[in-house]
Amino acid sequence: MFFKITYNDKKSPATAGFSLVELLVTISIVTLITAIVMIRYSSFDSSVLLNNQAYEIALDIRETQVRAISIQARDPGTGDAFTSNYGLFYDIDEPTEYIFFQDTGSNNGKYDLGEEIETLHLDGRFIISSITSNGSVTENEASIIFKRPNFDAIMEDDSNNSLNSVEITVQAKRNSSSNRKVIIYSSGQVTVE
């Protein structure tokens, strides 16, 4: 007695592969997931770029502080040592830039024309939307100066009022609700919120 085993090489229509409906459903699900990821990635990317811009402003403030503390120059006329005061000037009328300067000449503790060393620019997607001092008063301008040998910040507004703190708000041009604040205290502390 021999048994013969045969295999059927023909597949039934039910197991032949994907139907058109199954394929369309699968493509729809993949497309939906891809769209959600891309939208999330875009908002995540904008948030990261805004954080980077705020930290770049804070770093420029810290570099200005270190430069003012570490540099001691000599008066070319007398040869006497004198301290160089360095600072940053923010103007709400120029929301895409701020000025790094050396307080020379009048040595008045604020920015004057002709004292600029470099104009620093924000990323084109962001602006400085407001300058707030002492927690509530909105200013048009603010000068932040550091004088050797102190780490303290000397801050003045456009009316020559001394300030205890300055908040610089950076926001995205396309989304005014997306912003970060760089806060400078008279003690020289710089924070980003």
Residue pairs with C-beta under 8 A, 6 or more apart in sequence:
18 26
46 125
46 172
46 175
46 178
47 178
49 123
49 125
49 126
50 126
50 170
50 171
50 172
50 178
50 179
50 180
51 180
51 192
52 123
53 122
53 123
53 126
53 170
53 180
54 170
54 180
54 181
54 182
54 192
55 192
57 98
57 122
57 168
57 170
57 182
58 182
58 190
58 191
58 192
60 88
60 98
60 100
60 120
61 88
61 144
61 182
61 184
61 190
62 190
64 86
64 87
64 88
64 100
64 144
64 146
65 146
65 151
65 153
65 188
65 190
67 86
67 146
68 83
68 84
68 85
68 86
68 87
68 145
68 146
68 147
68 148
69 146
69 148
69 149
69 150
69 151
71 84
71 86
71 148
72 81
72 82
72 83
72 84
72 148
73 81
73 82
73 83
73 84
74 80
74 81
74 82
75 81
75 82
83 147
83 148
83 149
84 102
84 103
84 104
84 148
85 102
85 103
85 107
85 109
85 145
85 146
85 147
85 148
86 100
86 101
86 102
86 103
86 117
86 145
86 146
87 100
87 101
87 102
87 103
87 110
87 111
87 143
87 144
87 145
87 146
87 154
88 98
88 99
88 100
88 101
88 120
88 143
88 144
89 98
89 99
89 101
89 110
89 111
89 141
89 142
89 143
89 144
90 98
90 128
90 131
90 141
90 142
90 143
90 144
90 166
90 168
91 98
91 99
91 140
91 141
92 128
92 130
92 131
92 139
92 140
92 141
93 140
95 122
95 127
95 128
95 129
96 121
96 122
96 124
96 126
96 127
96 128
97 119
97 120
97 121
97 122
98 119
98 120
98 128
99 111
99 116
99 118
99 119
99 120
100 116
100 117
100 118
100 119
100 120
101 111
101 115
101 116
101 117
102 115
102 117
103 109
103 110
103 111
103 112
103 115
103 145
104 115
105 112
105 114
105 115
106 112
109 143
109 145
109 154
109 156
110 143
110 145
110 156
110 160
111 143
122 128
122 170
125 172
125 173
125 174
126 170
126 171
126 172
126 173
127 170
127 171
127 173
128 168
128 169
128 170
129 169
129 170
129 171
129 176
129 179
130 138
130 167
130 168
130 169
131 138
131 139
131 140
131 141
131 142
131 166
131 167
131 168
131 169
132 138
132 139
132 166
132 167
132 169
133 139
133 142
133 155
133 157
133 161
133 163
133 164
133 165
133 166
133 167
134 163
134 164
134 165
135 165
135 167
137 157
139 157
139 158
139 166
140 157
140 158
141 157
141 158
142 155
142 156
142 157
142 158
142 163
142 166
142 168
143 155
143 156
144 153
144 154
144 155
144 166
144 184
145 153
145 154
145 155
146 152
146 153
146 154
146 188
147 154
150 188
151 187
151 188
152 186
152 187
152 188
153 184
153 185
153 186
153 187
153 188
154 162
154 186
155 162
155 163
155 164
155 165
155 166
155 184
155 186
156 162
156 163
157 163
163 186
164 185
164 186
165 183
165 184
165 185
165 186
166 183
166 184
167 181
167 182
167 183
168 181
168 182
168 183
168 184
169 179
169 180
169 181
170 179
170 180
170 181
170 182
171 178
171 179
171 180
172 178
172 179
180 192
180 193
181 192
181 193
182 190
182 191
182 192
183 190
183 191
183 192
183 193
184 190
185 191
